[in-house]
Amino acid sequence: MAEIASDDYPGERLVVCRNPLRAERAARSREELLEATEKDLGKLAKATSRKKNPLRDMDKIALRAGAILGRYKMKKHFEVDVTDDSFSYSRKEESITKEASWTASTWGAPAWRPASCPRRKLYARTSSCRSSRRPSGALRRSI
């Protein structure tokens, strides 16, 4: 957990923390998306190497690969190599590890805001914003 200051939020404390439950859920979801992407990319690789009616032409192969990577939004985690008659792919493990390290981190202003905060009235008017709720007395003292 860390506390940071920003000129974008004058007079407010911003808190960054890591939620292990959120990290676990994000890791599971990311792995499922990576596996689904690999499954579809594998089908595309097989289509380029099949004996009967193989998929040819770099543009056609690249369009299909782009559609697959766009569907699951996993382009940043794969390295693809497209030629006129072949297609190959591999995971970018460094990218996956880097994303996993910050995915579960959340940041935001604490729920309680000082009375002098210029944005306090804005949050007080929106009922769906969690920042407009005041914490209990015990939490207020600990902040």
C-alpha positions as CSV (number, residue, x, y, z in Angstrom):
1,M,0.0,0.0,0.0
2,A,1.3,3.4,-0.9
3,E,0.1,7.0,-0.7
4,I,0.8,9.4,-3.5
5,A,0.1,13.0,-4.3
6,S,-0.9,14.5,-7.7
7,D,-1.5,18.0,-9.0
8,D,-4.6,16.6,-10.7
9,Y,-6.2,16.1,-7.3
10,P,-5.2,19.1,-5.1
11,G,-5.7,18.6,-1.4
12,E,-6.5,14.9,-1.7
13,R,-4.6,11.7,-0.8
14,L,-4.5,9.0,-3.4
15,V,-3.9,5.5,-2.1
16,V,-2.5,2.6,-4.2
17,C,-3.0,-0.9,-2.8
18,R,-2.8,-4.5,-4.0
19,N,-5.8,-6.8,-3.6
20,P,-4.7,-10.5,-3.6
21,L,-8.3,-11.7,-4.4
22,R,-8.5,-9.4,-7.4
23,A,-5.0,-10.6,-8.5
24,E,-6.1,-14.2,-8.4
25,R,-9.3,-13.5,-10.4
26,A,-7.4,-11.4,-12.9
27,A,-4.7,-14.1,-13.4
28,R,-7.4,-16.8,-13.9
29,S,-9.2,-14.6,-16.4
30,R,-6.0,-13.7,-18.3
31,E,-4.9,-17.3,-18.5
32,E,-8.4,-18.3,-19.9
33,L,-8.1,-15.6,-22.5
34,L,-4.6,-16.6,-23.5
35,E,-5.6,-20.2,-23.9
36,A,-8.7,-19.3,-26.0
37,T,-6.5,-17.1,-28.2
38,E,-3.9,-19.8,-28.5
39,K,-6.6,-22.4,-29.5
40,D,-7.9,-20.1,-32.3
41,L,-4.3,-19.2,-33.4
42,G,-3.5,-22.9,-33.5
43,K,-6.5,-23.5,-35.8
44,L,-5.2,-20.7,-38.1
45,A,-1.7,-22.2,-38.1
46,K,-3.2,-25.6,-39.1
47,A,-5.2,-24.0,-41.9
48,T,-2.0,-22.7,-43.4
49,S,-0.2,-26.1,-43.3
50,R,-3.0,-28.5,-44.3
51,K,-2.5,-30.5,-47.5
52,K,-6.0,-29.9,-49.0
53,N,-6.8,-26.3,-49.8
54,P,-4.3,-24.6,-47.5
55,L,-4.8,-21.0,-46.5
56,R,-2.5,-18.8,-48.6
57,D,-1.8,-15.1,-49.1
58,M,-0.2,-13.0,-46.4
59,D,-3.2,-10.5,-46.3
60,K,-5.8,-13.2,-45.7
61,I,-3.8,-14.9,-43.0
62,A,-3.0,-11.5,-41.3
63,L,-6.7,-10.5,-41.3
64,R,-7.7,-13.7,-39.6
65,A,-4.9,-13.4,-37.1
66,G,-5.9,-9.8,-36.4
67,A,-9.6,-10.8,-35.9
68,I,-8.6,-13.5,-33.4
69,L,-6.2,-11.2,-31.4
70,G,-8.8,-8.5,-31.4
71,R,-11.6,-10.7,-30.3
72,Y,-9.8,-11.6,-27.1
73,K,-7.8,-8.4,-26.8
74,M,-4.6,-10.3,-26.3
75,K,-2.5,-8.9,-29.2
76,K,0.0,-7.4,-26.7
77,H,0.8,-10.8,-25.3
78,F,1.6,-12.6,-28.6
79,E,4.3,-12.3,-31.2
80,V,3.0,-13.4,-34.7
81,D,4.9,-14.2,-37.8
82,V,3.0,-14.1,-41.1
83,T,4.3,-15.1,-44.5
84,D,2.5,-15.9,-47.8
85,D,2.3,-19.6,-46.9
86,S,2.8,-19.9,-43.2
87,F,1.7,-18.6,-39.8
88,S,3.4,-19.0,-36.4
89,Y,2.9,-17.4,-33.0
90,S,4.4,-17.4,-29.6
91,R,3.6,-15.9,-26.2
92,K,5.4,-12.8,-24.9
93,E,6.0,-14.1,-21.4
94,E,7.7,-10.8,-20.4
95,S,4.5,-8.8,-21.3
96,I,2.3,-11.3,-19.5
97,T,4.4,-11.1,-16.3
98,K,4.6,-7.3,-16.4
99,E,0.8,-7.0,-16.7
100,A,0.3,-9.6,-13.9
101,S,2.4,-7.4,-11.6
102,W,0.2,-4.3,-11.8
103,T,-3.3,-5.7,-12.7
104,A,-4.4,-6.2,-9.2
105,S,-3.3,-2.8,-8.0
106,T,-6.0,-0.3,-7.6
107,W,-5.8,3.4,-6.8
108,G,-8.2,6.0,-5.8
109,A,-9.0,8.7,-3.4
110,P,-10.1,7.6,0.0
111,A,-13.8,7.7,0.7
112,W,-13.6,10.5,3.2
113,R,-12.7,14.0,1.8
114,P,-11.9,17.1,3.7
115,A,-14.6,19.8,3.8
116,S,-12.3,22.1,1.9
117,C,-12.0,19.7,-1.0
118,P,-13.4,21.4,-4.2
119,R,-14.6,18.1,-5.6
120,R,-16.5,17.1,-2.5
121,K,-19.8,18.7,-3.7
122,L,-19.5,16.9,-7.1
123,Y,-19.2,13.5,-5.4
124,A,-22.0,14.3,-2.9
125,R,-24.4,14.8,-5.9
126,T,-23.7,11.4,-7.5
127,S,-25.3,8.6,-5.5
128,S,-23.6,5.9,-7.5
129,C,-20.1,7.1,-6.6
130,R,-18.6,5.3,-3.6
131,S,-16.4,8.3,-2.9
132,S,-19.4,10.2,-1.8
133,R,-20.0,7.9,1.2
134,R,-18.5,8.8,4.5
135,P,-16.8,5.9,6.4
136,S,-17.7,5.0,9.9
137,G,-16.2,6.9,12.8
138,A,-13.5,4.3,13.4
139,L,-12.3,4.5,9.7
140,R,-12.5,8.3,9.7
141,R,-10.1,8.5,12.6
142,S,-7.7,6.0,11.0
143,I,-7.4,7.9,7.8
